[in-house]
Amino acid sequence: MLKYLPHFCLLPLLFGLGGCDQIGPTRLDRDQSDYSRALTSSGKQQTLLNVVRLRYADTPGFLDTTQLISGYQLQRNISAGIGTYSLASRPYGGASVQLQESPTFTFQPVTGDAYAQSFLRPLPPGNLLPLAMGGLPIDVLFRLAVQSINLINNAAALGGDVGRGSPVFFDLIHDLRLLQVAGLLGIQLERGPDATGKDPTADRVFLSIASTDDPAMAQVVHEVRQILGMAQNDERVEVVYGGGRPRAGQIRLLTRTILGVLGQIAYQIDVPQEDITSGRTRPRIRLIGRETKPIVVIHVTRERPLSVFSWTTYNHKYYWIADDDYDSKLAFTMLQILLELSKTSKGPSTIVTIPVNG
């Protein structure tokens, strides 16, 4: 029996050390992917919930996850020995391994100055237009974040004809998308004095529309330049923030705040008629012209949906975006990008830390 003692004592050791295979790089790789998916999913759900809240004139709330700490503790106990009995000597031993996970999540409510800077400040054209340079569809971008181009209005979270927007706006962004796909639309950022001349280090934004020999695209170029008030021999115009009639060589872009973007999506939700009749909310915006479909189609049901891109609950109903609705998913993803773009590093003092013990 004694000849098997070394092997017997080695087994608990191997058993205890085997638990190390799941610690370190393996855990890092898995946890990074899992937490990334969880953060993205919770972010989409929070955004969708705030859109629904605005639909019912409820107060939106934003909570940022500022820190994730995922801690692991591995405890191993190994014992071995030889017991002497009256008849024989027998080896004995034992081993135990305990793995404890203790993640800690830190949340930060967005309030005060951070709230004003992130959600109540209009998106600067110098931050907005470069997104189109990165390949985001300019028509979707403008539908989300631009309220007017010169005197041409996008739909707004208002009733009546003003809220429905101008058909010319949707024709314009459709043509801009055609130019973007054809490679005839360009955006340049230059460092120089702003339109008022007060800030010599401001980023000036220029929109360029190149000429082409393609007859079909040449007609689109002609129409876009005409709508924007550009001379037909001009290929570049400066983009400045603001509404109203522009000066020569400029177009005025009145951008929205993030709350304005959320509200625009909110008032296009087709809610149950009973909620409108009871006075809990108002009828949705009815778009006119080329675009009559909501930019993000949000469904409302009393049963939990199955195949969804994102979903949330409000007032005992499910609000969700279908997973097979590519256009709505793209617009909602761009909304998430705009939310990240608008965030400021200034944070409030209130921090909510939640330790989670499984």
ROVEXDO-216780 format. One record per residue (C-alpha): residue in one letter; x, y, z. Coordinates in steps of 0.001 Angstrom, whole numbers, plus 500000, padded with zeros to 6 digits. Each point is the difference from the previous one (the first is absolute). Example, Ala and Ser with C-alpha at 12.3 -4.5 7.8 and 13.67 -1.06 7.14 Angstrom:
# ROVEXDO-216780
A512300495500507800
S501370503440499340
***
This chain:
# ROVEXDO-216780
M500000500000500000
L502838502374500751
K501268499816496433
Y496820501724498800
L500337502830502514
P501909502439497711
H497368499618497294
F497210500391502505
C501459503197501383
L500526501383496496
L496330499704499012
P498663502720502354
L502799502295498883
L499124499545496331
F496327500456500812
G500660503264501793
L502281501380497343
G497532499047497279
G497743502840501129
C502623502481498849
D499236499191496372
Q496895502222500173
I501743502964501621
G502055502690498335
P500112500370496216
T497107497589499424
R497756501926502368
L501134503338498543
D499093498974496483
R496584498670500997
D499119502769502460
Q500989502767497615
S497657498647497333
D497169499294502444
Y500131503381501731
S500300501799496652
R496829498312498768
A498212500724503280
L500968503693499968
T498911500414496392
S496685498262500631
S499234502007503143
G500930503233498205
K497555499278497186
Q497287499104502483
Q500529503212501983
T499834502112496823
L496823498281498814
L498380500449503400
N500789503722499976
V498493500326496522
V496786498368501254
R499973502191503102
L500153503125497852
R497106498652497916
Y497872500162503142
A501449503294501299
D501857498088502698
T503388501058501357
P502967498302498333
G502850498791502155
F503568499118499128
L502357497838502014
D503543499407498752
T502044496965500945
T503323501527500944
Q501875497031501431
L499938496221499924
I502114497950502387
S499810496262499571
G501883498278502807
Y500699496313500476
Q501275498195503061
L501334496463499758
Q500339497986503222
R501641496587500019
N500414497611502898
I502081496848499694
S500719497482502729
A501650496574499982
G501332497617502591
I500253496443501238
G497744498525502627
T501206497096502089
Y497401497495500986
S500231496754501883
L500079497904496846
A501699502203497416
S501203503429499102
R497760501831497553
P500584503282498246
Y497352502687500162
G499576503483498602
G497645502578498600
A499844502983497693
S497586502851499459
V499894502885497568
Q497736503042500364
L499670502701497351
Q498216503178501062
E498968502747497564
S499225503492501331
P499347502570497236
T499362503629500953
F498140502440497742
T500277503762500430
F497254502187498514
Q499924503761499687
P496732501902499501
V500271502680497321
T498827503229501631
G500827503674500263
D502665501392497695
A500742496600498502
Y496314499640499095
A499914503445498407
Q503188499449498027
S499087496530498815
F496277500232499298
L498981503655499805
R502817501330497801
P499463499895496221
L502356497683498166
P502699502128498330
P500177499603496198
G503745499454500404
N499279496859502029
L496985498845498039
L501047500212496355
P503257498007500335
L497851496988500856
A498908499992496367
M503679499945499016
G500282496753501925
G497327498386497851
L496819500581501989
P497069500753497664
I499602503758499870
D496243499815499443
V499464498002503216
L502423502269501845
F498138503139498932
R496593498499500760
L501180499304503521
A502085503007500924
V499118502948497718
Q496907502128500510
S500417502276496996
I502288500772497083
N499729503700499172
L496209500509500012
I499136496359499285
N498584498234503056
N500245496406501086
A497093498451501893
A499795501059503652
A498386498739503181
L497155502483499487
G496482499785498675
G498623501553496843
D501729500677496711
V503196501222501696
G500497496662501705
R499595498100496752
G502967501733498396
S500613501060496417
P499964497493497109
V502994501851498547
F502081499002503024
F499495496313499289
D500691500502496290
L503232501792500887
I501364497356502365
H499053497289497495
D502091501750497340
L502846500554502467
R500053496260500639
L500202499356496229
L502962502359499792
Q501626498327502995
V499697496549498428
A501354501328496683
G503017501562501753
L499010503523498985
L499326501264503522
G502867501133502192
I500420501572503433
Q503069501947501056
L501034501376503374
E502311502999500078
R501518501875502908
G499287503689499745
P497789502881501235
D496343499181500467
A497130501774498259
T500030502801502598
G503766500420499884
K500200499779503790
D501573496551500280
P503146499723497878
T500484496318500874
A496521498749499124
D499482497062497667
R498352501168496801
V497917497404498200
F499627499919496226
L497693497921497853
S501217499277496482
I497914498776497083
A502159498923497089
S498952500302496368
T499654496906497848
D499628498972496365
D497345497418500865
P496729501509498685
A497832498439502720
M502270501078502847
A500588503398498397
Q496263500640500364
V500190499067503690
V502971502343500473
H498037502812498309
E496946499454502217
V501991499864503248
R501927503176499195
Q496764501726499106
I498246498978503229
L502999501086502077
G500158503355498222
M503418499345498489
A501145501322496661
Q500212497200497452
N503737500571499543
D500663499809503756
E501213496675501342
R500453500900503659
V497941501810502621
E500625500683503678
V497690498423502567
V499176502171503021
Y497744499331502948
G496648501736500178
G496632500443498371
G498622502458497519
R501290501377496717
P503759499552499423
R502525502463498640
A501643499477496645
G502381497048500014
Q498381498405503059
I497242497623500977
R498461500142503445
L499580496721501842
L497761500064503059
T500909496862501889
R498041498344502781
T500813499202503572
I500084496360501038
L496666500499501756
G498683501402496728
V501191496909498144
L498369497719502568
G496778502005499886
Q499876499848496207
I500159496198500110
A497543499884502910
Y497204501903498275
Q500163497702496983
I499037496947502099
D496580498715499021
V498565499426503484
P496643498338500775
Q496978502209499290
E498802499576503579
D503057501890501258
I499182502916497685
T496283500020500807
S500676499979503734
G502325502991499697
R503140498164501115
T501771501040496789
R499380501689496661
P499670498617496472
R503270499256498283
I501626502201497395
R498800499223496488
L502850500572497580
I499434501300496492
G501902499887496728
R502581497368499127
E500372498648503563
T496776498899501684
K501499497152502037
P501274500736503527
I503764500101500150
V499898497340502746
V496964497720499948
I499158499112503611
H497298497372500504
V497658499839502973
T498492496718501235
R498652498519503204
E501871496740499446
R503752499716500274
P501559499901496510
L502371497248498950
S502472501070497289
V500920503586500877
F502901502376499600
S499144501797503237
W496999500114502308
T498755501607503181
T496840500164502093
Y497880502985500985
N496536500113501551
H499504496230499640
K500772500032496274
Y502985498870497953
Y501720502466497672
W502455498463497566
I501955500295496775
A499810497015497662
D503224498161499271
D499146499712496301
D499434503773499593
Y503438501049498735
D499125503674499449
S498712500437503549
K502998498164501449
L502410502202498046
A498287503210501124
F499902498830503623
T503682499057499877
M500809503460498650
L497974501453502872
Q502225498081502413
I503060501453498250
L498592503520500365
L499386499336503697
E503621498986500494
L501162502981497968
S498036502405502187
K501314498724503322
T502231502249502042
S502772499054502394
K498528502256502670
G498226497800502494
P497803500600503048
S501055499045503485
T497250497418500490
I501237496474499383
V498034496814500474
T502137496931500650
I498334496597499993
P502030496963501096
V498654496763498595
N500627496763501843
G498891496885498166
***
